[in-house]
Amino acid sequence: MGILSTLSTGQGYLKAGFLGFAGSGKTHTAMLLAIGMRKHFNLVGPIVFYDTESGSQYWAPRVREATGKDLLGTRSRSFSDLLDATHEAEQIAASVLIVDSITHVWREVCAAYLKQVNDALKRKNKPEKIRLEFQDWASIKDKWNEWPELYLNSKLHIIICGRAGYEWEFEEREDARGQSFKELVKVGTKMKV
C-alpha cells in the first residue's frame, strides 16, 4: 500500500486558543469550555490553571462547585514554570490545562533575552539596547519553540488565552495634490505572542 495506512480512531486532545482585548471574556470562555469538556468526555482529573493575571481567585470556587475538585495551578509568568506546569499537568492526568495569558509569558521570554543581551554588552563596555532588533528574533523564537512543540504534542487538552493586538502595515496613499506618501493602517487583529 505504500506510505498510507489506516489511522487509529480514538480520543484526540483539544488545542484551543482565545484572543481578545482586556475584559472580552477569554478566561470566562476558556473556563466554561474546560468545565463542559470535562463533563462531556467524563474526564476525572482536575482542571489546571496557569494563571498570569490572578483570574484563578474568581474561578476556584466555581470550578469546585461544577466539578467537585479543586482548581489546581500556579500564578507565574515564567516560561520555565509554564513548561513545568504543563509536564506536571500531564503527569497527574489533568482533564484540561488553561494558560491565561500566554502573552505575559511571551513578554517574559522577550524581556529575559533582552536582559541577557544587555548583560553581555555591559561586560564589553558597550551601550545597552533599549529594544529588541531584527537579528534577536531567531534566538527568541528558538527558545520559544519549546512551548508550541509541547502544546501541540502533549497528551493533554490545552486552552490558551492571549491578548489581542492590532496588525499594522504601511499603505501607499496619495494626498490632494497627487503626491504619494505612506500611511500606517490597521489591517487586522492577532494574538500578542
C-alpha positions in Angstrom: 0.0 0.0 0.0 3.0 2.4 0.3 3.1 5.2 2.8 -0.6 5.2 3.7 -2.2 3.1 6.4 -5.4 3.0 8.4 -5.3 5.7 11.0 -6.4 4.9 14.5 -9.6 6.3 15.9 -10.0 7.4 19.5 -9.8 10.5 21.6 -7.7 13.3 20.4 -6.6 16.3 22.5 -8.2 19.7 22.2 -5.8 22.5 21.4 -7.7 25.8 21.6 -6.8 29.5 21.7 -8.9 32.5 22.5 -7.7 36.0 21.8 -9.3 39.2 22.8 -8.8 42.6 24.4 -8.8 43.0 28.2 -12.3 42.2 29.6 -13.5 40.5 26.4 -14.3 37.2 28.2 -11.3 35.0 27.2 -10.9 33.5 30.7 -14.7 33.0 31.1 -15.0 31.2 27.8 -11.9 29.1 28.5 -13.3 28.0 31.9 -16.7 27.2 30.6 -15.2 25.1 27.8 -12.9 23.3 30.2 -15.8 22.5 32.6 -18.0 21.4 29.7 -15.3 19.2 28.1 -14.6 17.6 31.5 -18.3 16.7 31.8 -19.0 15.8 28.2 -16.0 13.4 28.0 -16.4 12.1 31.5 -12.9 13.2 32.5 -12.0 12.7 36.1 -8.8 14.7 36.5 -8.6 18.3 37.9 -8.6 21.4 35.8 -5.2 23.1 35.9 -4.8 26.9 35.6 -1.5 28.5 34.7 -2.5 32.0 35.9 -0.6 35.1 35.0 -3.5 37.5 35.9 -5.0 36.3 39.2 -8.2 35.1 37.5 -8.0 31.8 39.4 -9.2 33.6 42.6 -12.6 34.2 41.0 -12.8 30.8 39.2 -11.6 28.4 42.0 -14.9 28.2 43.8 -16.9 27.9 40.6 -14.7 25.1 39.3 -15.0 23.3 42.7 -18.8 23.6 42.5 -19.0 22.4 38.9 -16.5 19.6 39.1 -16.2 18.6 42.8 -12.5 19.1 42.5 -10.2 21.9 43.5 -8.8 24.1 40.7 -5.1 23.4 40.6 -2.4 25.7 39.2 0.2 28.3 39.7 0.5 32.0 39.4 3.5 32.9 37.4 4.7 34.5 34.2 7.8 32.4 33.8 8.5 30.4 30.7 10.2 27.6 32.6 7.2 27.5 35.0 4.8 27.1 32.1 6.8 24.2 30.7 7.0 22.6 34.2 3.3 23.1 34.8 2.4 21.5 31.5 4.5 18.5 32.2 3.1 18.2 35.8 -0.5 18.5 34.4 0.2 15.6 32.1 1.7 13.5 35.0 -1.3 14.0 37.2 -3.7 13.3 34.3 -5.4 16.7 34.4 -8.6 17.0 32.5 -7.7 20.3 31.0 -4.9 22.9 31.2 -5.7 26.6 30.8 -2.9 29.1 30.2 -4.1 32.6 30.8 -2.5 34.8 29.4 0.2 33.3 27.1 1.0 37.0 26.2 2.6 37.6 29.6 4.8 34.5 29.2 5.9 35.7 25.7 6.8 39.1 27.0 8.8 37.5 29.8 10.8 35.5 27.2 11.5 38.6 25.3 12.5 40.6 28.4 14.7 37.9 29.6 16.5 37.7 26.3 17.0 41.5 26.1 18.4 41.4 29.7 20.8 38.6 28.6 22.0 40.6 25.6 22.4 43.8 27.7 24.4 41.9 30.3 26.8 40.7 27.6 27.0 44.2 26.2 27.7 45.7 29.6 30.6 43.2 30.2 32.1 44.5 26.9 31.6 48.2 28.0 29.2 48.7 25.1 25.9 50.6 25.2 22.8 48.7 26.1 19.9 48.1 23.7 16.6 49.7 24.6 14.6 47.3 22.4 14.9 44.0 20.6 16.2 44.2 17.0 15.6 42.0 13.9 18.6 39.8 14.5 17.4 38.9 18.0 14.2 37.2 16.9 15.8 34.0 15.6 17.2 33.3 19.1 14.0 34.2 20.8 11.9 32.0 18.5 14.4 29.1 19.0 13.8 29.3 22.8 10.0 29.9 22.4 9.7 26.9 20.1 9.7 24.6 23.2 6.2 25.8 24.0 4.4 25.2 20.7 6.1 21.8 20.4 4.9 20.8 23.9 1.4 22.4 23.4 0.8 20.6 20.1 2.2 17.2 21.1 1.0 17.0 24.7 -1.4 14.3 25.6 -3.5 16.9 27.4 -6.4 19.2 26.5 -4.9 22.7 26.5 -6.7 26.0 26.1 -4.6 29.2 25.8 -5.8 32.8 26.2 -3.9 35.7 24.8 -4.2 39.4 24.5 -5.3 40.8 21.1 -3.3 43.3 19.3 -3.6 45.1 16.0 -1.6 44.2 12.9 -0.3 47.3 11.1 1.1 47.8 7.6 2.2 50.8 5.6 -0.2 51.6 2.8 0.7 53.8 -0.2 -1.6 56.8 -0.4 -2.0 60.0 -2.4 -2.7 63.4 -1.0 -5.0 66.1 -2.6 -2.0 67.3 -4.7 -1.3 63.9 -6.1 1.8 63.3 -4.0 2.2 59.8 -2.7 3.0 59.1 0.9 2.9 56.1 3.2 0.4 55.8 6.0 0.4 53.3 8.8 -3.0 51.5 8.8 -4.6 48.7 10.9 -5.0 45.6 8.7 -6.1 43.0 11.3 -6.0 41.6 14.7 -3.7 38.9 16.1 -2.7 37.3 19.4 0.2 39.2 21.0 2.6 36.2 21.1 
